Amino acid sequence: MDNNNDTGLGKVVRRRELFAFAAAAATLMVPKWAQAAAQVRKPRPERVLSLYNLHTGESVKATYWADGKYLGSEMRSIWRVMRDHRTDETHPIDPDVFDLLFALQRKLRTSQPFQIVSGYRSPVTNAMLAEQSDGVANHSLHMVGKAVDVRIQGQAVRTIGRAALQLKQGGVGMYPRSNFVHVDVGPVRRW
């Protein structure tokens, strides 16, 4: 008898045919738009910040994040603009600060640059400011690159502050008399 159905080879062939049929049937069940979406990977949007330092007059527009990663050279250009203008010291700024500013910019739907009132502060500058004002913390997050004081042309302090509070990404202090908002990536709190 020449019947392959009774041999092991026949069983293997039937299994392959069943698997091929099942795969084809599964493909037909997936909508065409889902198949296309799986094949075409959307590029992740870039994150761009525009900053203007009120004390030095320097500005930067930097794409600090692209293709799923932070870009070191662009981040360093932002650090330079956010440096302690009194001592000229540059210090790394936590990337979470950039992400917070980026989220705040999107929330406010603005393309205006952030005006930097205070970015990084050296311990010497912070001690001097704390001596002059009760509003400066002795262990400020500015000294470790986790805080920035900003304003945005055409935006009220209260508007910026409320938007920052809604993000729940760190501390928010509103200073309407001095016309700036403090944001940091420490614990969520407000003052």
Buried (B, 14 or more C-beta within 10 A) or exposed (E): EEEEEEEEEEEEEEEEEEEEEEEEEEEEEEEEEEEEEEEEEEEEEEBBBBBBBBEEEBEBBBEBBBEEEEBEEBBBBBBBBBBBBBBEBBBEBBBBBBBBBBBBBEBBEBEBBBBBBBBBBBBEBBBBBBEEEEEBBEEBBBBBBBBBBBBBEEBBBEBBBBBBBEBEBBBBBBBEEBEBBBBBBBEEEEE
